[in-house]
Amino acid sequence: MDEIIQLQNSVAIPMATAQAGHVATYISHSADGSRGASIYVFETKEQAETFAASMKVPAGAPVTIESLEVFEVTAHG
């Protein structure tokens, strides 16, 4: 888990924050560390789609992308 958290902080978050329209990034994992989820929030659908198309997991990383979808934010609090 330490390696995954380090990868999130050194690769995933900087990659997202460098993209146009980035608003926020949320990365979480299950209590046993076997699964995780990331939510990247962008100002526009187009910016989110551009970022999604650029998502790559570095070779040898201890994680994989099982699914990737772009959703519209319809409410927040």
N, C-alpha and C positions, 0 to 999 in steps of 0.2 A: 504494500500500500504506500509506503514512503516513496518508492520510485514513481508510482503513478501520480501522487500529489506533486512531486518535484516536476514531473513532465507537464502537468496542468499549469503550474506557475511559471515555468520557463518557456513553454512552447504554446500551449493552447490559448491562454489568456493574452499574452503579447500578440499572437497572430490575430486574435479577434479585435483587440483594441486598436490595432493598426488599420483596420478596415473602415472605409467611409461609412458614416451613419451608425457606428457602434454605440449602443446605449448602455448595455449591461451584459455580464456573463455570470451564470450560475452553474456550478458544477457540484454534483452530489454523488454519494455512493451508499449502498446498503450497509447495514451494521456489520455484516460478515465480509464486506469488501468484494463480493463476487460480481456485483452489478453496479452500474453507475448511469447517470443521466446528466446531460449538459443542455442548458438553455442559453441561447445567444439572442439578444434582443437588438434589433436594428430599427432605424427610423422608417425605412420603407421596405416594401416587399421585394423590390428590385435589389436593394442592398443585401437583404437576407439571402436571396437566391444566388447572388454573386459570391457571397461568403460560403454558402453551402456547396457550391460547385468547386470551391478551392480547398475544401476540407480533405486533408490527407493525414494519415497516421504515419509517423516516422518509422522507417524499417527497424525491426527489432523491438518496437515499443510493446509494453506489456498489456496493451489494450487493443480492441478492435471496434470498428463502427458497425453495429448491427443494423441500424436504420437511421435515416436522416430525412427529415421532413421540414417544410416551411409552413408555419401556421400564422394566422393573423391574430394579434392580440385584440381581444374584444372587451376586456375589463382588467383592471388591476387595482390594488389597494395598498 
